[in-house]
């Protein structure tokens, strides 16, 4: 399950990407000062959601506390519809970790997945208000496509930029938008170990 992703685009670049696909973003809490970085569980990061005020970019915490206090950072999408709380998590790429071939190595191998055919990856997410943390988001997951399957038994639910509006405005069923990606959609490369 994805527990780390990268986000390097400036707010101007993000706003332009959305304008290019016909979505005008608003910033109800002010324009955030985004810095290029890797985003870890419990970090705050930008998401886009649709409300009565239109398409909004806000910064929220990744994960809410689940039963027993463990963070809910990934959530299975299989067979679910999601008629409220949809959001889009903006990323340049996401990481998966595997056990190293050399058993003496203590650190896992880290793999970066990117989509070279699109300027950003939009990951389908959900946002909700949780006690003690306020509004937070989680990533939806699905069965892995051929690009991810050699590395993990699940993959984040990626929504292509042509379908971002359909995901955010509930205009299309989640079942029609979420699922494994076709072979060759994602590029994978080794990343430095953590």
KEGUGU-782410 format. One record per residue (C-alpha): residue number from 1; residue in one letter; x, y, z. Coordinates in Angstrom, 3 decimals, always signed. Each point is the difference from the previous one (the first is absolute). Layout:
BEGIN
<r><k>NUM</k><r>A</r><c1>X</c1><c2>Y</c2><c3>Z</c3></r>
...
//
This chain:
BEGIN
<r><k>1</k><r>X</r><c1>+0.000</c1><c2>+0.000</c2><c3>+0.000</c3></r>
<r><k>2</k><r>X</r><c1>+1.217</c1><c2>+3.446</c2><c3>-0.847</c3></r>
<r><k>3</k><r>X</r><c1>+1.347</c1><c2>+1.792</c2><c3>+3.060</c3></r>
<r><k>4</k><r>X</r><c1>+2.156</c1><c2>+2.617</c2><c3>-1.719</c3></r>
<r><k>5</k><r>X</r><c1>-0.389</c1><c2>+2.145</c2><c3>-3.097</c3></r>
<r><k>6</k><r>X</r><c1>+1.682</c1><c2>+2.974</c2><c3>-1.602</c3></r>
<r><k>7</k><r>X</r><c1>-1.454</c1><c2>+3.404</c2><c3>-0.857</c3></r>
<r><k>8</k><r>X</r><c1>+2.237</c1><c2>+2.553</c2><c3>-1.716</c3></r>
<r><k>9</k><r>X</r><c1>-2.308</c1><c2>+2.256</c2><c3>-2.032</c3></r>
<r><k>10</k><r>X</r><c1>-0.542</c1><c2>+3.627</c2><c3>+0.960</c3></r>
<r><k>11</k><r>X</r><c1>-3.490</c1><c2>+1.321</c2><c3>+0.614</c3></r>
<r><k>12</k><r>X</r><c1>+0.184</c1><c2>+1.889</c2><c3>-3.315</c3></r>
<r><k>13</k><r>X</r><c1>+0.891</c1><c2>-3.196</c2><c3>-1.881</c3></r>
<r><k>14</k><r>X</r><c1>-2.845</c1><c2>-1.883</c2><c3>+1.677</c3></r>
<r><k>15</k><r>X</r><c1>-2.537</c1><c2>+2.745</c2><c3>-0.750</c3></r>
<r><k>16</k><r>X</r><c1>+1.118</c1><c2>+0.054</c2><c3>-3.651</c3></r>
<r><k>17</k><r>X</r><c1>-0.361</c1><c2>-3.794</c2><c3>-0.313</c3></r>
<r><k>18</k><r>X</r><c1>-3.565</c1><c2>+0.280</c2><c3>+1.231</c3></r>
<r><k>19</k><r>X</r><c1>-0.763</c1><c2>+2.954</c2><c3>-2.308</c3></r>
<r><k>20</k><r>X</r><c1>+1.319</c1><c2>-2.070</c2><c3>-2.917</c3></r>
<r><k>21</k><r>X</r><c1>-2.709</c1><c2>-2.592</c2><c3>+0.649</c3></r>
<r><k>22</k><r>X</r><c1>-2.738</c1><c2>+2.569</c2><c3>+0.585</c3></r>
<r><k>23</k><r>X</r><c1>-0.006</c1><c2>+0.220</c2><c3>+3.792</c3></r>
<r><k>24</k><r>X</r><c1>+0.428</c1><c2>+3.329</c2><c3>+1.772</c3></r>
<r><k>25</k><r>X</r><c1>+1.402</c1><c2>-0.545</c2><c3>+3.489</c3></r>
<r><k>26</k><r>X</r><c1>-0.840</c1><c2>+2.202</c2><c3>+2.960</c3></r>
<r><k>27</k><r>X</r><c1>+2.006</c1><c2>+0.325</c2><c3>+3.199</c3></r>
<r><k>28</k><r>X</r><c1>-2.537</c1><c2>+0.577</c2><c3>+2.809</c3></r>
<r><k>29</k><r>X</r><c1>+2.698</c1><c2>-0.037</c2><c3>+2.686</c3></r>
<r><k>30</k><r>X</r><c1>+2.504</c1><c2>+2.055</c2><c3>-1.972</c3></r>
<r><k>31</k><r>X</r><c1>+2.621</c1><c2>-1.055</c2><c3>-2.522</c3></r>
<r><k>32</k><r>X</r><c1>+2.299</c1><c2>-2.521</c2><c3>+1.714</c3></r>
<r><k>33</k><r>X</r><c1>+3.778</c1><c2>+0.266</c2><c3>-0.201</c3></r>
<r><k>34</k><r>X</r><c1>+0.846</c1><c2>-3.475</c2><c3>-1.302</c3></r>
<r><k>35</k><r>X</r><c1>+3.569</c1><c2>-1.248</c2><c3>+0.242</c3></r>
<r><k>36</k><r>X</r><c1>+1.349</c1><c2>-2.948</c2><c3>-2.049</c3></r>
<r><k>37</k><r>X</r><c1>+0.191</c1><c2>-2.994</c2><c3>+2.319</c3></r>
<r><k>38</k><r>X</r><c1>-0.905</c1><c2>-3.562</c2><c3>+0.798</c3></r>
<r><k>39</k><r>X</r><c1>-3.290</c1><c2>-0.255</c2><c3>+1.876</c3></r>
<r><k>40</k><r>X</r><c1>-0.264</c1><c2>-2.554</c2><c3>+2.836</c3></r>
<r><k>41</k><r>X</r><c1>-2.952</c1><c2>-1.213</c2><c3>+2.039</c3></r>
<r><k>42</k><r>X</r><c1>-1.358</c1><c2>+2.764</c2><c3>+2.305</c3></r>
<r><k>43</k><r>X</r><c1>+1.664</c1><c2>+2.750</c2><c3>-2.091</c3></r>
<r><k>44</k><r>X</r><c1>-2.203</c1><c2>+2.730</c2><c3>-1.430</c3></r>
<r><k>45</k><r>X</r><c1>-0.248</c1><c2>+0.189</c2><c3>-3.786</c3></r>
<r><k>46</k><r>X</r><c1>-2.224</c1><c2>+1.485</c2><c3>-2.711</c3></r>
<r><k>47</k><r>X</r><c1>-3.220</c1><c2>-1.655</c2><c3>-1.104</c3></r>
<r><k>48</k><r>X</r><c1>-2.700</c1><c2>+1.185</c2><c3>-2.379</c3></r>
<r><k>49</k><r>X</r><c1>-3.677</c1><c2>-0.480</c2><c3>+0.783</c3></r>
<r><k>50</k><r>X</r><c1>-3.294</c1><c2>+1.307</c2><c3>-1.305</c3></r>
<r><k>51</k><r>X</r><c1>-2.402</c1><c2>+1.858</c2><c3>+2.262</c3></r>
<r><k>52</k><r>X</r><c1>-2.844</c1><c2>+2.437</c2><c3>-0.548</c3></r>
<r><k>53</k><r>X</r><c1>+2.754</c1><c2>+2.587</c2><c3>-0.479</c3></r>
<r><k>54</k><r>X</r><c1>+1.488</c1><c2>-1.878</c2><c3>-2.964</c3></r>
<r><k>55</k><r>X</r><c1>+3.279</c1><c2>-1.846</c2><c3>-0.330</c3></r>
<r><k>56</k><r>X</r><c1>+2.138</c1><c2>+0.803</c2><c3>+3.029</c3></r>
<r><k>57</k><r>X</r><c1>+3.641</c1><c2>-0.647</c2><c3>+0.754</c3></r>
<r><k>58</k><r>X</r><c1>+0.620</c1><c2>-0.332</c2><c3>+3.730</c3></r>
<r><k>59</k><r>X</r><c1>+2.824</c1><c2>-1.431</c2><c3>+2.103</c3></r>
<r><k>60</k><r>X</r><c1>-0.972</c1><c2>-2.867</c2><c3>+2.291</c3></r>
<r><k>61</k><r>X</r><c1>+1.587</c1><c2>-2.737</c2><c3>+2.098</c3></r>
<r><k>62</k><r>X</r><c1>+0.654</c1><c2>-3.346</c2><c3>-1.669</c3></r>
<r><k>63</k><r>X</r><c1>-1.775</c1><c2>-2.607</c2><c3>+2.162</c3></r>
<r><k>64</k><r>X</r><c1>-2.453</c1><c2>+0.034</c2><c3>+2.839</c3></r>
<r><k>65</k><r>X</r><c1>+0.197</c1><c2>-2.177</c2><c3>+3.113</c3></r>
<r><k>66</k><r>X</r><c1>-1.831</c1><c2>-3.284</c2><c3>-0.421</c3></r>
<r><k>67</k><r>X</r><c1>-1.264</c1><c2>-2.360</c2><c3>+2.671</c3></r>
<r><k>68</k><r>X</r><c1>+2.859</c1><c2>-0.628</c2><c3>+2.394</c3></r>
<r><k>69</k><r>X</r><c1>+1.762</c1><c2>+3.186</c2><c3>-1.101</c3></r>
<r><k>70</k><r>X</r><c1>+1.810</c1><c2>-1.338</c2><c3>-3.095</c3></r>
<r><k>71</k><r>X</r><c1>-0.084</c1><c2>+2.464</c2><c3>-2.907</c3></r>
<r><k>72</k><r>X</r><c1>-2.416</c1><c2>-0.676</c2><c3>-2.852</c3></r>
<r><k>73</k><r>X</r><c1>+2.169</c1><c2>+1.067</c2><c3>-2.939</c3></r>
<r><k>74</k><r>X</r><c1>-1.241</c1><c2>-2.509</c2><c3>-2.604</c3></r>
<r><k>75</k><r>X</r><c1>-3.582</c1><c2>-1.188</c2><c3>-0.504</c3></r>
<r><k>76</k><r>X</r><c1>-1.255</c1><c2>-2.758</c2><c3>-2.300</c3></r>
<r><k>77</k><r>X</r><c1>-2.196</c1><c2>+1.230</c2><c3>-2.835</c3></r>
<r><k>78</k><r>X</r><c1>-1.075</c1><c2>-3.417</c2><c3>-1.288</c3></r>
<r><k>79</k><r>X</r><c1>-3.775</c1><c2>-0.093</c2><c3>-0.562</c3></r>
<r><k>80</k><r>X</r><c1>-0.640</c1><c2>+3.340</c2><c3>+1.722</c3></r>
<r><k>81</k><r>X</r><c1>-1.677</c1><c2>+3.036</c2><c3>-1.518</c3></r>
<r><k>82</k><r>X</r><c1>+1.104</c1><c2>+3.016</c2><c3>+2.119</c3></r>
<r><k>83</k><r>X</r><c1>-2.944</c1><c2>+2.374</c2><c3>-0.318</c3></r>
<r><k>84</k><r>X</r><c1>+1.613</c1><c2>+2.566</c2><c3>+2.299</c3></r>
<r><k>85</k><r>X</r><c1>+3.451</c1><c2>+1.092</c2><c3>+1.125</c3></r>
<r><k>86</k><r>X</r><c1>+1.801</c1><c2>-0.496</c2><c3>-3.315</c3></r>
<r><k>87</k><r>X</r><c1>+3.272</c1><c2>+1.841</c2><c3>-0.456</c3></r>
<r><k>88</k><r>X</r><c1>+3.030</c1><c2>-0.122</c2><c3>-2.227</c3></r>
<r><k>89</k><r>X</r><c1>+3.490</c1><c2>-0.340</c2><c3>+1.443</c3></r>
<r><k>90</k><r>X</r><c1>+2.619</c1><c2>+1.717</c2><c3>-2.142</c3></r>
<r><k>91</k><r>X</r><c1>+3.351</c1><c2>-1.701</c2><c3>-0.470</c3></r>
<r><k>92</k><r>X</r><c1>+2.908</c1><c2>-0.317</c2><c3>-2.374</c3></r>
<r><k>93</k><r>X</r><c1>+0.527</c1><c2>-3.606</c2><c3>+1.021</c3></r>
<r><k>94</k><r>X</r><c1>-0.532</c1><c2>-2.514</c2><c3>+2.757</c3></r>
<r><k>95</k><r>X</r><c1>+2.261</c1><c2>-2.517</c2><c3>+1.685</c3></r>
<r><k>96</k><r>X</r><c1>-0.310</c1><c2>-3.681</c2><c3>+0.755</c3></r>
<r><k>97</k><r>X</r><c1>+2.451</c1><c2>-1.967</c2><c3>+2.118</c3></r>
<r><k>98</k><r>X</r><c1>+1.220</c1><c2>-3.574</c2><c3>-0.405</c3></r>
<r><k>99</k><r>X</r><c1>+2.195</c1><c2>-2.291</c2><c3>+2.034</c3></r>
<r><k>100</k><r>X</r><c1>+3.595</c1><c2>+0.122</c2><c3>-1.273</c3></r>
<r><k>101</k><r>X</r><c1>+1.484</c1><c2>-2.990</c2><c3>-1.793</c3></r>
<r><k>102</k><r>X</r><c1>+2.890</c1><c2>+0.076</c2><c3>+2.457</c3></r>
<r><k>103</k><r>X</r><c1>-1.351</c1><c2>-1.164</c2><c3>+3.384</c3></r>
<r><k>104</k><r>X</r><c1>+2.858</c1><c2>+1.824</c2><c3>+1.748</c3></r>
<r><k>105</k><r>X</r><c1>-1.390</c1><c2>+3.337</c2><c3>-1.144</c3></r>
<r><k>106</k><r>X</r><c1>-2.124</c1><c2>+1.582</c2><c3>+2.686</c3></r>
<r><k>107</k><r>X</r><c1>-1.665</c1><c2>+2.613</c2><c3>-2.187</c3></r>
<r><k>108</k><r>X</r><c1>-2.688</c1><c2>-0.859</c2><c3>-2.516</c3></r>
<r><k>109</k><r>X</r><c1>+0.411</c1><c2>+0.752</c2><c3>-3.675</c3></r>
<r><k>110</k><r>X</r><c1>-1.981</c1><c2>+3.067</c2><c3>-1.036</c3></r>
<r><k>111</k><r>X</r><c1>-1.628</c1><c2>+0.362</c2><c3>-3.431</c3></r>
<r><k>112</k><r>X</r><c1>-1.363</c1><c2>+3.221</c2><c3>-1.511</c3></r>
<r><k>113</k><r>X</r><c1>-3.008</c1><c2>-0.277</c2><c3>-2.329</c3></r>
<r><k>114</k><r>X</r><c1>-0.683</c1><c2>+2.885</c2><c3>-2.389</c3></r>
<r><k>115</k><r>X</r><c1>-2.212</c1><c2>+0.541</c2><c3>-3.039</c3></r>
<r><k>116</k><r>X</r><c1>+2.172</c1><c2>+1.515</c2><c3>-2.742</c3></r>
<r><k>117</k><r>X</r><c1>-3.030</c1><c2>+0.722</c2><c3>-2.224</c3></r>
<r><k>118</k><r>X</r><c1>-1.688</c1><c2>+2.358</c2><c3>+2.501</c3></r>
<r><k>119</k><r>X</r><c1>+1.490</c1><c2>+2.987</c2><c3>+1.861</c3></r>
<r><k>120</k><r>X</r><c1>-1.425</c1><c2>-1.153</c2><c3>+3.351</c3></r>
<r><k>121</k><r>X</r><c1>-1.584</c1><c2>-3.096</c2><c3>+1.448</c3></r>
<r><k>122</k><r>X</r><c1>-3.425</c1><c2>+0.452</c2><c3>+1.552</c3></r>
<r><k>123</k><r>X</r><c1>-0.709</c1><c2>-2.598</c2><c3>+2.670</c3></r>
<r><k>124</k><r>X</r><c1>-3.635</c1><c2>-0.529</c2><c3>+0.937</c3></r>
<r><k>125</k><r>X</r><c1>-0.515</c1><c2>+0.800</c2><c3>+3.652</c3></r>
<r><k>126</k><r>X</r><c1>-2.589</c1><c2>+0.592</c2><c3>+2.666</c3></r>
<r><k>127</k><r>X</r><c1>-0.103</c1><c2>+2.804</c2><c3>+2.532</c3></r>
<r><k>128</k><r>X</r><c1>-1.865</c1><c2>+0.112</c2><c3>+3.277</c3></r>
<r><k>129</k><r>X</r><c1>+0.031</c1><c2>+1.702</c2><c3>+3.360</c3></r>
<r><k>130</k><r>X</r><c1>+1.543</c1><c2>-2.050</c2><c3>+2.785</c3></r>
<r><k>131</k><r>X</r><c1>+0.185</c1><c2>+0.704</c2><c3>+3.736</c3></r>
<r><k>132</k><r>X</r><c1>+3.245</c1><c2>+1.606</c2><c3>+1.154</c3></r>
<r><k>133</k><r>X</r><c1>+1.362</c1><c2>+0.571</c2><c3>-3.539</c3></r>
<r><k>134</k><r>X</r><c1>-2.751</c1><c2>+1.871</c2><c3>-1.836</c3></r>
<r><k>135</k><r>X</r><c1>-0.423</c1><c2>-0.589</c2><c3>-3.700</c3></r>
<r><k>136</k><r>X</r><c1>+2.341</c1><c2>-2.624</c2><c3>-1.428</c3></r>
<r><k>137</k><r>X</r><c1>+0.315</c1><c2>-2.149</c2><c3>-3.116</c3></r>
<r><k>138</k><r>X</r><c1>+0.839</c1><c2>-3.565</c2><c3>-0.952</c3></r>
<r><k>139</k><r>X</r><c1>+1.034</c1><c2>-1.622</c2><c3>-3.285</c3></r>
<r><k>140</k><r>X</r><c1>-2.255</c1><c2>-2.513</c2><c3>-1.694</c3></r>
<r><k>141</k><r>X</r><c1>+1.544</c1><c2>-3.257</c2><c3>-1.179</c3></r>
<r><k>142</k><r>X</r><c1>-0.902</c1><c2>-2.625</c2><c3>-2.547</c3></r>
<r><k>143</k><r>X</r><c1>+1.337</c1><c2>-3.243</c2><c3>-1.417</c3></r>
<r><k>144</k><r>X</r><c1>+3.457</c1><c2>+0.566</c2><c3>-1.492</c3></r>
<r><k>145</k><r>X</r><c1>+0.570</c1><c2>+0.405</c2><c3>-3.704</c3></r>
<r><k>146</k><r>X</r><c1>+2.888</c1><c2>-1.777</c2><c3>-1.740</c3></r>
<r><k>147</k><r>X</r><c1>+2.416</c1><c2>+2.868</c2><c3>+0.723</c3></r>
<r><k>148</k><r>X</r><c1>-0.520</c1><c2>-0.171</c2><c3>+3.783</c3></r>
<r><k>149</k><r>X</r><c1>-0.757</c1><c2>-3.720</c2><c3>+0.528</c3></r>
<r><k>150</k><r>X</r><c1>+3.687</c1><c2>-1.090</c2><c3>+0.109</c3></r>
<r><k>151</k><r>X</r><c1>+0.521</c1><c2>+2.421</c2><c3>+2.910</c3></r>
<r><k>152</k><r>X</r><c1>-3.240</c1><c2>-0.038</c2><c3>+1.993</c3></r>
<r><k>153</k><r>X</r><c1>-3.335</c1><c2>-1.818</c2><c3>+0.285</c3></r>
<r><k>154</k><r>X</r><c1>-1.976</c1><c2>+3.299</c2><c3>-0.102</c3></r>
<r><k>155</k><r>X</r><c1>+0.390</c1><c2>+3.307</c2><c3>-1.806</c3></r>
<r><k>156</k><r>X</r><c1>-1.291</c1><c2>+3.502</c2><c3>+0.571</c3></r>
<r><k>157</k><r>X</r><c1>-3.065</c1><c2>+0.840</c2><c3>-2.100</c3></r>
<r><k>158</k><r>X</r><c1>+1.363</c1><c2>+2.310</c2><c3>-2.675</c3></r>
<r><k>159</k><r>X</r><c1>-2.429</c1><c2>+2.228</c2><c3>-1.894</c3></r>
<r><k>160</k><r>X</r><c1>+1.261</c1><c2>+1.289</c2><c3>-3.367</c3></r>
<r><k>161</k><r>X</r><c1>-0.158</c1><c2>+3.774</c2><c3>-0.383</c3></r>
<r><k>162</k><r>X</r><c1>-2.752</c1><c2>-0.272</c2><c3>-2.631</c3></r>
<r><k>163</k><r>X</r><c1>-2.227</c1><c2>-1.504</c2><c3>+2.729</c3></r>
<r><k>164</k><r>X</r><c1>+0.913</c1><c2>+2.300</c2><c3>+2.914</c3></r>
<r><k>165</k><r>X</r><c1>-3.210</c1><c2>+2.003</c2><c3>-0.372</c3></r>
<r><k>166</k><r>X</r><c1>-2.097</c1><c2>-3.186</c2><c3>-0.249</c3></r>
<r><k>167</k><r>X</r><c1>+1.517</c1><c2>-1.250</c2><c3>+3.256</c3></r>
<r><k>168</k><r>X</r><c1>-0.373</c1><c2>+3.282</c2><c3>+1.853</c3></r>
<r><k>169</k><r>X</r><c1>-3.527</c1><c2>+0.946</c2><c3>-1.098</c3></r>
<r><k>170</k><r>X</r><c1>-1.448</c1><c2>-3.501</c2><c3>+0.523</c3></r>
<r><k>171</k><r>X</r><c1>-1.047</c1><c2>+0.021</c2><c3>-3.667</c3></r>
<r><k>172</k><r>X</r><c1>+1.284</c1><c2>-3.528</c2><c3>-0.541</c3></r>
<r><k>173</k><r>X</r><c1>-0.281</c1><c2>-3.143</c2><c3>+2.072</c3></r>
<r><k>174</k><r>X</r><c1>+3.090</c1><c2>-0.820</c2><c3>+2.037</c3></r>
<r><k>175</k><r>X</r><c1>-0.160</c1><c2>-3.521</c2><c3>-1.410</c3></r>
<r><k>176</k><r>X</r><c1>+0.445</c1><c2>+1.448</c2><c3>-3.496</c3></r>
<r><k>177</k><r>X</r><c1>+2.990</c1><c2>+2.133</c2><c3>+1.024</c3></r>
<r><k>178</k><r>X</r><c1>+1.970</c1><c2>-2.098</c2><c3>+2.475</c3></r>
<r><k>179</k><r>X</r><c1>+1.884</c1><c2>-3.146</c2><c3>-0.807</c3></r>
<r><k>180</k><r>X</r><c1>+3.383</c1><c2>-1.409</c2><c3>-0.975</c3></r>
<r><k>181</k><r>X</r><c1>+1.971</c1><c2>+1.998</c2><c3>-2.542</c3></r>
<r><k>182</k><r>X</r><c1>+0.873</c1><c2>-1.495</c2><c3>-3.391</c3></r>
<r><k>183</k><r>X</r><c1>+3.525</c1><c2>-1.289</c2><c3>-0.551</c3></r>
<r><k>184</k><r>X</r><c1>+2.465</c1><c2>+2.727</c2><c3>-0.894</c3></r>
<r><k>185</k><r>X</r><c1>-1.896</c1><c2>+2.837</c2><c3>+1.700</c3></r>
<r><k>186</k><r>X</r><c1>+2.485</c1><c2>+0.343</c2><c3>+2.841</c3></r>
<r><k>187</k><r>X</r><c1>+3.755</c1><c2>+0.186</c2><c3>-0.174</c3></r>
<r><k>188</k><r>X</r><c1>+1.923</c1><c2>-1.469</c2><c3>+2.929</c3></r>
<r><k>189</k><r>X</r><c1>+3.532</c1><c2>+0.766</c2><c3>+1.098</c3></r>
<r><k>190</k><r>X</r><c1>+2.028</c1><c2>-0.768</c2><c3>+3.094</c3></r>
<r><k>191</k><r>X</r><c1>+0.178</c1><c2>+2.812</c2><c3>+2.518</c3></r>
<r><k>192</k><r>X</r><c1>+2.572</c1><c2>+0.465</c2><c3>+2.759</c3></r>
<r><k>193</k><r>X</r><c1>-0.679</c1><c2>-2.137</c2><c3>+3.076</c3></r>
<r><k>194</k><r>X</r><c1>-1.420</c1><c2>+1.719</c2><c3>+3.039</c3></r>
//
